[in-house]
Amino acid sequence: MQTVSKAIKIGLTGSIASGKSTALSVFKQRGFAIFSADDCVSSMYHDALFVNTVKQSYPHVVTLDSIDKSLLVKALSDPVFYEGYIHLVHDHVLKNMIAFQNKHESQPNVCEIPLLFEAGWERYFDQVWCIVINDELSFKRALERGMSASTYHFLKEKQWSIEEKSAKSHVLVHNESTKEVFIKTLRQKIKEHLL
């Protein structure tokens, strides 16, 4: 299997349950260093510095020096809270993403950023790749992964449409068939655009 040897920074985005995690594993097999915003966000709930920052601004969602996810979910329905909190999250992810890119500047790297365009981060990448999936299939796959319908719709309304993301991306990878077909398609796109 050929690996990509030139240093390039790729931003990977797409809809909810579009296959971003699967794509990261394919890029890793091709020699890319990988960064996942989703993993970064999951780990930040255990990061004492982040929890303290949240506690200073939003003490009502912190109990026993940790972020109470049930209180957080309720608070996120407040648009003012949402905007302030998402700003803290984006700052945390951006800081970690830039540190990752600096550490891996001499090798190809890919950063999975679901809200890449929404955050205005396209300037941090040489190319943006978008995984394209229709809304019906995105919803079905999200529910199969255990996401509630209300959470899906809440998150979906915060994202750009797949058409908007596609229009601003350099490379589109469709994922509306099987996982195997998606992996084969992605490998072909890597071969066409990077090897």
C-alpha positions, 0 to 999 in steps of 0.5 A: 500500500502506497503512503503519502510522503509529502507534507500536506495539511488536510481538513476533513469535514462532513455531516453527522455520521458521515464516516469521518472516523472511518476516513481517519483510519484510512488516512492513517493507513496511508501514513498520515498523522491524524487529529480528531476534533471529536476525540479532543472534545471528549477528552476536554471534559477530563481536562482540569484547565478546561473544566476550570475555564468553564467553571469561571464562566458557567458555574451552573454546569459544573459539579464536583469539579467536572462538567455535568453533561445533563446540566450542559445539555439543558443549558445548550438550549439557551442561545446565549449560553450556546454561543459562549460555550461553543467559543470555549470549545472551539478555542480548546480544539483550535489550540490542540489542533495547531499544536498537533499540526506543528508537531507533524509539520514535516509529514502529511496530516489530516484533521477531522473537524465537523464544524470546520467551515462554521468555525472559519478554520479553512485557512489552517489547511492546504485542502479541505475534503468533505464526506458527502452523505444525504440528510436521510442517511445521516439521520438513519446512521446517527440513530443506529449509533445511539444518538437521539433524534432530538440531539441529531436535530439540535446539532444539525441546525448548528451545521452548514448544509452538506451543499454549502460544505461541498461548495467550499471543499476541494475534494468530495468523497461520497458515502451513500453505499456500504462501508467497503465501497466508501473505503475504496472510494476514499483510497481512490481519491487519495491516489488521484489527489495526493500520490 
